[in-house]
Amino acid sequence: MKRGTTLFLKTAIILIGLPVIALCIFVIPEIGNFAAELYPEQTFLKYLVFIDLYATAIPFYFALYQSFHLLNLIDRNQAFSDYAVEALKKIKYCAFSFSALYVFGLPIFYLMAERDDAPGIILIGMVMIFTSFVVAVFAAVLQKLLKEAIDIKSENDLTV
């Protein structure tokens, strides 16, 4: 396989990461300020929103980095290696932690939705939780399949 065959996927990973940076810079501070306006007596709520949303960016970008690493392994013809299994394992853990962080942050957004009478906030949170959970399950399935393929390949190499 030639180098650069995954250029489209690498570009897609970069393009996925750019809007999230924009959200972290421009939208999350607005959400935190909105939470502070809704509950002026509870100043810590703004910081809880910041902590939760910025904390979810960490596993998101780490998963993107691992995806980029996985594509590099594919370019180097090392797709069926233990490194690829480890990358999928890390992506799985990142997706589970992303989902867990949104689960822990959902009560904060429930308070905001209740005060502002905006049930769509809860729906968006639930979509984020279930989407990342689906990614985690898909990564787990791929990890298991890849591990079994590597075991079969190594068994076939030993029998020849």
N, C-alpha and C positions, 0 to 999 in steps of 0.2 A: 504494500500500500504506500502510495506517495505521501510525502509530508504535505500538510496543508489541506488534506481532504476534509478536515473538520472545520474549515474556516468559517462556514456559514453558522455552525453551532457555536463557535467561539464568539462570533459577532453577536449572536442572539444572547449569549450570556452577558456580554458587556452591555447590550441594549436593555436587558432586564435590570441590571444594576443601576443604570443612570437615573431612571425615574424614582427609585427608592432613595437615592442620595438627595434628589430634589425634595422628596417628601420629608426626609429627615431635616433638611435645612430650612424649608419654608413652611410646611404644613404642621409638623409636630409642635413647634412653638406656639402656633395659633391654637391648636387643640388644648395645649396646656393652659394658655391664657383664657380660653373659653371655659375650661373647668374651674379656673380661679374666679371668673365672673359669676358662674352659676352658684358656687359655694364660697363666698368671700370670707365666711367665718372659719373655714378650714383651708388654711394656706398650704398645708402639706399635700393636698390633693393634686395640685399642679405638679409637684415634684414626683408624685407617684405615677402620674401620666407620663412624665418625661422618662422616668426610670423604666417603666414597662415598655414603652414604644422604642426607646433607644436600645434597650436590652434585646428586643427582638431583631434588631438590625444586625447584631453580632452573629448569631447562628445563620441568619440569612446570607450574609456575605461570606461566611466561612463555607457554607454549602456551595455557593457560587464558585469559590476558589477551588473546592474539591471537584466540582464539575469540570472546571477548566483543566485541572490536573488529570482527570480521567480522559478528557479529550486529547491531551498531550500523550498519554499512554497509548491511546488508540493510534495516534499518528506514528508512534515509534514501534508499532506492532507488538505492544505489550498489554493488549486488552485482556488476555487470558493469563493474568498474573496475580499474585497475592497483593500487589500494590493496588490493583483495580478493586479487589475485594475490600481492602481497607478504605479506599476512597468511598465506596458505596456504603460501608458501615458508618463512616463519619457523616455522610449525607443523611443517612437514616437518623442518626442521633441529633443532628442539627434540626431536621424536620420535626422530630418529637419534642425537642426543647422549644422550638418556635411555637408549636401548638400549646405546650404547657404554659409558656409565658403569656399567651393570649387567654388561656383559661384562667390564670391567676389575675389577669388584668380586666377580665370581663365584669366583675362586680363594680369596678370604678366606672366603666362605661355604662353600666346599668344605672348607676346614680346620675350620671350625666344625662342619659336618655330619659330618665324619670322626671328630672327637673325641667328639661327642655321640651319634654313631650315629643321625643323623636325616636320611635322604636326601630328605625332603620340602622341606628348605631349598633344595636344588639345583633341585628341580622348580618351586618358587615363583619362583626367580631366572630359570629358563628361560621360564616363562610371562610374566614381566615383560618379558624381552628380546623375545620373539616378538610379544607384544601391541603394544608400542611400535613394533616394526618394521612391523607391519601398519598401524598408524595413519600411519606415515611414508609407506608406499607409497600408501595411500589419499589422503593429502594431496597427494602428488606427482601422482597421476592427476587429482585435482580441479584442481590448479594448471594442469596441461597443458590440460585441457578448458576451463577458464575462460579461459585465454589464447587458445585457438583461437576460442572464442565471441566474445571481444572483438575479435579480428582480423576475423572474419566480419562482426560488427556495424559496425565502422569502415569496412570495405570496402563494405558495403551503404549506409552513410551517404554515402560519396563518390560512388556511382553514381547517386544520386537527384538 
